[in-house]
Amino acid sequence: MSVMEIDEIRATLPHRYPFLLVDRIRELDAGRRIVGVKNVTMNEPFFQGHFPDRPVMPGVLILEAMAQVGGVLAIKSLPPTGRPVVYLTGVDKAKFRKPVVPGDQLRVEVEVLRQRHPFWKMQGHAYVESDLVCEAEMTAMVTEEKGEGSERRTADSE
């Protein structure tokens, strides 16, 4: 059973194809924990070059999927005001255990370790079935989205 389907995920995160790496949220305990899913298919654009004869999901994209799931957790844990945006600020203790290949369903579990406005420290684990394929600690900053062109106006006004 899903807590969030793709339309709500798209309304929460700014990412779009081919860089949206979350298909479904299965569990969400605001401020504490989340479980998301990425269905890995042969149609993924990165498999054209990584690697043509033995397709393997790049580790950085597994980390990105974990970061996106963590971003959903952070955004859904905040009061519904403004347009929050999440920036990944660090990845520590990343380990890759097994390759992720077409046909796999990547299950991403993320827990909050610490949260002190505006920073979040989270622990992520990615699984294919019961096998741990990746783990990492991630730090993110959650801020409000600025109006389009606001940085340019500031620079031009000086």
BADO-21617 format. One line per field, with one value per residue (C-alpha): x, y, z. Coordinates in nm, 2 decimals, m for minus. Example, Ala and Ser with C-alpha at 12.3 -4.5 7.8 and 13.67 -1.06 7.14 Angstrom:
px [1.23	1.37]
py [m0.45	m0.11]
pz [0.78	0.71]
END
This chain:
px [0.00	0.13	0.14	0.23	0.20	0.40	0.17	0.21	0.59	0.61	0.42	0.67	1.01	1.13	1.30	1.16	1.24	1.51	1.63	1.33	1.44	1.14	0.83	0.64	0.65	0.53	0.57	0.61	0.65	0.70	1.02	1.14	1.14	1.04	1.04	1.04	1.07	1.25	1.16	1.48	1.41	1.62	1.47	1.67	1.89	2.21	2.21	2.31	2.66	2.68	2.75	2.61	2.71	2.64	2.40	2.46	2.28	2.55	2.62	2.58	2.23	2.15	2.27	2.06	1.75	1.83	1.87	1.54	1.35	1.51	1.40	1.04	1.07	1.21	0.95	0.66	0.79	0.76	0.45	0.28	0.40	0.59	0.79	1.06	1.37	1.62	1.99	2.21	2.52	2.71	2.74	2.94	3.02	2.88	2.92	2.80	2.74	2.59	2.51	2.16	2.05	1.74	1.44	1.54	1.31	1.52	1.36	1.51	1.47	1.58	1.58	1.64	1.95	1.94	1.75	1.85	1.70	1.79	2.01	1.90	2.13	1.99	2.09	1.99	1.98	1.89	1.78	1.69	1.46	1.63	1.98	2.15	2.29	2.40	2.41	2.52	2.47	2.35	2.33	2.08	1.97	1.61	1.53	1.25	1.25	1.34	1.14	1.26	1.54	1.57	1.95	2.00	1.80	2.02	2.34	2.22	2.12	2.47]
py [0.00	0.34	0.66	0.87	0.80	0.96	1.27	1.37	1.30	1.53	1.79	1.76	1.74	1.96	1.67	1.55	1.27	1.14	1.26	1.18	0.86	0.79	0.61	0.56	0.62	0.32	0.45	0.80	0.88	1.26	1.38	1.02	0.77	0.71	0.41	0.48	0.27	0.31	0.06	0.01	m0.07	m0.13	0.20	0.41	0.65	0.58	0.22	0.32	0.40	0.23	m0.03	m0.13	m0.50	m0.53	m0.26	m0.15	0.14	0.40	0.43	0.81	0.76	0.51	0.79	1.04	0.82	0.80	1.18	1.23	1.00	1.19	1.52	1.40	1.31	1.66	1.85	1.64	1.69	2.07	2.28	2.34	2.70	2.84	2.62	2.44	2.32	2.06	2.08	1.78	1.92	1.60	1.23	1.03	0.66	0.55	0.18	m0.01	m0.38	m0.53	m0.40	m0.28	m0.40	m0.37	m0.55	m0.47	m0.28	m0.05	0.00	0.30	0.34	0.67	0.77	1.11	1.11	1.48	1.78	2.14	2.40	2.43	2.11	1.75	1.45	1.12	0.75	0.58	0.21	0.08	m0.28	m0.51	m0.76	m0.84	m0.76	m0.44	m0.28	0.07	0.26	0.62	0.91	1.23	1.59	1.83	2.19	2.28	2.64	2.83	2.86	3.21	3.39	3.34	3.59	3.72	3.65	3.85	4.15	4.15	4.13	4.40	4.64	4.66]
pz [0.00	m0.10	0.11	m0.19	m0.56	m0.84	m0.88	m0.52	m0.53	m0.84	m0.65	m0.36	m0.54	m0.82	m1.01	m1.34	m1.58	m1.63	m1.29	m1.07	m0.90	m0.67	m0.80	m0.48	m0.11	0.09	0.45	0.59	0.96	0.95	1.12	1.17	0.88	0.52	0.28	m0.10	m0.41	m0.74	m1.02	m1.22	m1.59	m1.89	m2.04	m1.79	m2.00	m1.80	m1.90	m2.26	m2.13	m1.79	m1.91	m2.26	m2.22	m1.85	m1.73	m1.37	m1.20	m1.11	m0.74	m0.75	m0.87	m0.59	m0.35	m0.54	m0.50	m0.13	m0.12	m0.30	m0.06	0.23	0.06	0.06	0.43	0.52	0.31	0.44	0.80	0.78	0.81	0.47	0.42	0.12	m0.12	0.06	m0.14	m0.02	m0.11	m0.05	0.14	0.22	0.19	0.45	0.50	0.17	0.09	m0.21	m0.14	m0.46	m0.81	m0.90	m1.25	m1.47	m1.33	m0.97	m0.74	m0.52	m0.17	0.00	0.38	0.54	0.90	1.06	1.28	1.37	1.27	1.36	1.13	0.85	0.85	0.85	0.91	0.78	0.75	0.43	0.33	m0.01	m0.07	m0.35	m0.20	0.13	0.01	0.13	m0.18	m0.05	0.27	0.36	0.59	0.42	0.53	0.37	0.40	0.37	0.28	0.11	m0.27	m0.38	m0.65	m1.00	m1.08	m0.72	m0.72	m1.05	m0.91	m0.60	m0.81	m1.05	m0.78	m0.63]
END
